[in-house]
C-alpha cells in the first residue's frame, strides 16, 4: 500500500504560510520566502512570524 | 570577537519545554523526550558522572558546543526551582548537584537579588537583576574573550533574540510533537530576526541546524 506523504516548506517558527492569505498573497504576506530555496534565490533560516496557520 | 551562542533542543512544533513544568517534570510533560538524543551519548554521560553511552554523529555537535565557552547566561526558570519567587532559605543551588556541568561563571537572570554561589568544579552562579544587557556584559567580561553560552530557557532566549544580541543559534530538532509548552519563537514583537543557515547535521533521533544571526 502506498504511504501518505506530506512534503511542505515551513518557517523556523512553524508557519507554512504568512499572515493574511488572500488573492493578493496566496502564500500570505512574505510567505513566498518559504519557497526561495526551490528557486535558488534566497537564504534559509527565516522567521515568518505570522500568526495565521501554524503547522 | 566573543559570540553569544544558544544551542537548544526543540520539538518539531517549536517547543523547547512541554506544558506544566514541575519539580517532577522540570522540562514539562513530555519535555524529557527533547533530550533523549543527548543523554544517550557517551560524551554527555561522562560530563554528568554517568557510565556508558554511544558515539554517533551527535558527538561532534556536543563537543563543538563546549568549545571556546567562557561563561553562561541562564533564566531563573531554568535555574529553578519551578515557581520562581524569592530565594527563601537559599538552599536551592540548581538542578545539577554540587558539581554542575558548566565549570565557568553562569549569570542567572532573576528579579530577586542573591549573593553569588560558588559550586565545585569551577561553576559560580551569579544573580543578575538589571536585565539581559547587563547579564551579557558581565558574562562577556567573565568569559575573557571566549564565547558566552545562552542556556535558555525560552523566555530568556526570546529576549536576546528580540534584542538582536544573539550571534549563533543551534537548534537540535527532535521529531516529537509536544502540542503545548514553551515556544522558542514567540514574544518577539516587531524585532527583525534574520538568520543564515551555517550547516545541518543528521544524526540518530535529531537533526542539528546551526544558524548565524545576520546583523
Interface residues (C-beta under 8 A of the other chain):
Chain A: X12 X13 X14 X43 X44 X45 X46 X47 X49 X54 X55
Chain B: X13 X14 X171 X184 X185 X186 X188 X193 X194 X195 X196 X197 X211
